[in-house]
Amino acid sequence: MKDELRQLLESCIENGSETDLDVLSSLLEAVEKKINRKRTTFIDGILQMERTIDKESCEITIPINPIINNNLNIVHGGITATVLDTAMGSLVNFLLPEGFGAVTNQLNIHYIAPGIGESLRCRAEIIHKGSKTFVISGEAFRSDGKKIAYATGTFFIIKK
């Protein structure tokens, strides 16, 4: 496995464009951070998530770079959905007592504008806090402050 990986890496380094090499560097740094426990998940590392959370809200900001763009050179809608879902789920999990976790039951997103600029910021807030489910709202903004998406999510509370 290691020899094949070295060959693949060498081929990418030799044949890749500057953009390809920037992407490769970011991906390898993300894996390294996950290995060294500086990030909790690979997706957290790949997207370079910066998170702030309290009892009222959760906010996650990621840099916009070629890794997350679609073929129109704007943030892929699935990336926006992932960061919104992560912000909303993080808020629920932050509020739950030890021994419980939350999983997404339903996620509804309205895309409003293209994700362009330097960063994407997603903010989540509580709509309803129940004993079995939470309903959370989320908004995504680009670096110029324009809202690019609005979301709601329902999260099931489960015992770990």
C-alpha positions as CSV (number, residue, x, y, z in Angstrom):
1,M,0.0,0.0,0.0
2,K,2.8,2.5,0.9
3,D,4.7,1.9,-2.3
4,E,1.6,2.4,-4.4
5,L,0.8,5.6,-2.5
6,R,4.3,6.9,-3.0
7,Q,4.1,6.2,-6.7
8,L,0.7,7.9,-6.9
9,L,2.0,10.9,-5.0
10,E,5.1,11.2,-7.2
11,S,3.0,11.0,-10.3
12,C,0.7,13.8,-9.0
13,I,3.7,16.0,-8.1
14,E,5.4,15.5,-11.5
15,N,2.2,16.0,-13.6
16,G,0.1,18.3,-11.6
17,S,-0.5,22.0,-12.2
18,E,0.1,24.6,-9.5
19,T,-3.6,24.4,-8.6
20,D,-3.4,20.6,-8.4
21,L,-0.4,20.8,-6.2
22,D,-2.1,23.4,-3.9
23,V,-5.1,21.1,-3.6
24,L,-2.8,18.1,-2.9
25,S,-0.9,20.0,-0.2
26,S,-4.2,21.0,1.5
27,L,-5.5,17.4,1.4
28,L,-2.2,16.0,2.8
29,E,-2.2,18.6,5.6
30,A,-5.8,17.7,6.5
31,V,-4.9,14.0,6.8
32,E,-1.8,14.9,8.8
33,K,-3.9,17.0,11.2
34,K,-6.4,14.1,11.6
35,I,-3.5,11.7,12.3
36,N,-2.0,14.0,14.9
37,R,-5.5,14.6,16.5
38,K,-5.5,18.3,15.7
39,R,-8.8,17.7,13.9
40,T,-11.7,15.5,14.9
41,T,-12.7,14.3,11.4
42,F,-11.1,14.2,7.9
43,I,-13.9,16.5,6.6
44,D,-13.1,19.0,9.4
45,G,-9.5,19.0,8.3
46,I,-10.1,19.0,4.5
47,L,-12.5,22.0,4.8
48,Q,-10.3,23.7,7.4
49,M,-13.3,24.4,9.7
50,E,-13.0,27.1,12.4
51,R,-15.8,26.7,14.9
52,T,-17.2,28.9,17.6
53,I,-20.1,27.5,19.7
54,D,-22.1,28.5,22.8
55,K,-25.6,27.6,24.2
56,E,-27.3,29.9,21.6
57,S,-25.5,29.3,18.3
58,C,-22.7,27.6,16.4
59,E,-20.7,29.3,13.7
60,I,-18.3,27.5,11.3
61,T,-16.1,29.4,8.8
62,I,-14.1,27.7,6.0
63,P,-11.8,29.2,3.4
64,I,-13.0,29.1,-0.2
65,N,-10.5,27.3,-2.4
66,P,-10.4,25.0,-5.5
67,I,-11.0,21.9,-3.4
68,I,-14.6,22.9,-2.7
69,N,-15.5,24.5,-6.0
70,N,-17.7,23.0,-8.7
71,N,-17.0,23.2,-12.4
72,L,-18.4,26.8,-12.5
73,N,-15.7,27.8,-10.0
74,I,-18.2,28.5,-7.2
75,V,-18.6,26.6,-3.9
76,H,-20.3,23.2,-4.6
77,G,-23.8,23.1,-3.1
78,G,-22.9,19.9,-1.3
79,I,-20.1,21.6,0.5
80,T,-22.5,24.4,1.6
81,A,-24.9,21.7,2.8
82,T,-22.1,19.8,4.6
83,V,-21.0,23.0,6.5
84,L,-24.6,24.0,7.3
85,D,-25.3,20.4,8.6
86,T,-22.1,20.4,10.6
87,A,-22.9,23.7,12.3
88,M,-26.4,22.7,13.1
89,G,-25.4,19.2,14.3
90,S,-22.5,20.6,16.3
91,L,-24.9,22.9,18.1
92,V,-27.3,20.1,19.0
93,N,-24.4,17.8,20.2
94,F,-23.0,20.6,22.3
95,L,-26.2,21.0,24.2
96,L,-26.9,17.3,24.8
97,P,-25.9,15.5,28.1
98,E,-23.1,13.0,28.2
99,G,-24.0,9.7,26.6
100,F,-26.3,11.1,23.9
101,G,-25.7,12.3,20.4
102,A,-27.7,13.7,17.5
103,V,-28.0,12.6,13.9
104,T,-29.6,14.5,11.0
105,N,-33.1,13.3,10.3
106,Q,-34.0,16.0,7.7
107,L,-32.1,18.8,6.0
108,N,-33.8,21.4,3.8
109,I,-31.7,24.0,2.0
110,H,-32.7,27.0,-0.1
111,Y,-29.8,28.2,-2.2
112,I,-29.9,31.9,-2.8
113,A,-26.6,33.1,-4.3
114,P,-23.3,31.7,-5.5
115,G,-20.6,30.9,-3.0
116,I,-17.7,33.1,-4.1
117,G,-15.1,35.2,-2.3
118,E,-12.6,34.4,0.4
119,S,-14.6,32.4,2.9
120,L,-18.0,30.7,3.7
121,R,-19.5,31.2,7.1
122,C,-22.4,29.2,8.4
123,R,-24.4,30.0,11.5
124,A,-26.9,27.8,13.3
125,E,-29.5,28.6,15.9
126,I,-32.1,26.6,17.8
127,I,-35.7,26.8,16.7
128,H,-37.1,23.9,18.9
129,K,-35.4,21.9,21.6
130,G,-37.4,18.7,22.5
131,S,-36.6,15.5,24.3
132,K,-36.4,13.4,21.1
133,T,-35.7,15.9,18.4
134,F,-34.2,19.4,17.8
135,V,-35.1,21.7,15.0
136,I,-32.3,24.1,14.0
137,S,-32.0,26.9,11.4
138,G,-28.9,27.7,9.6
139,E,-27.7,30.4,7.3
140,A,-24.6,30.5,5.0
141,F,-22.8,33.7,4.1
142,R,-19.9,34.5,1.8
143,S,-17.1,36.9,2.8
144,D,-18.8,40.0,1.4
145,G,-21.7,39.3,3.8
146,K,-24.2,38.2,1.2
147,K,-26.5,35.3,2.3
148,I,-26.0,32.4,0.0
149,A,-28.3,29.7,1.6
150,Y,-30.9,29.2,4.3
151,A,-31.5,25.8,5.9
152,T,-33.6,24.0,8.5
153,G,-32.7,20.7,10.0
154,T,-34.3,18.2,12.3
155,F,-32.0,16.1,14.4
156,F,-32.9,12.8,16.3
157,I,-31.5,12.4,19.7
158,I,-29.9,9.0,20.2
159,K,-28.2,7.2,23.0
160,K,-24.5,6.5,22.2
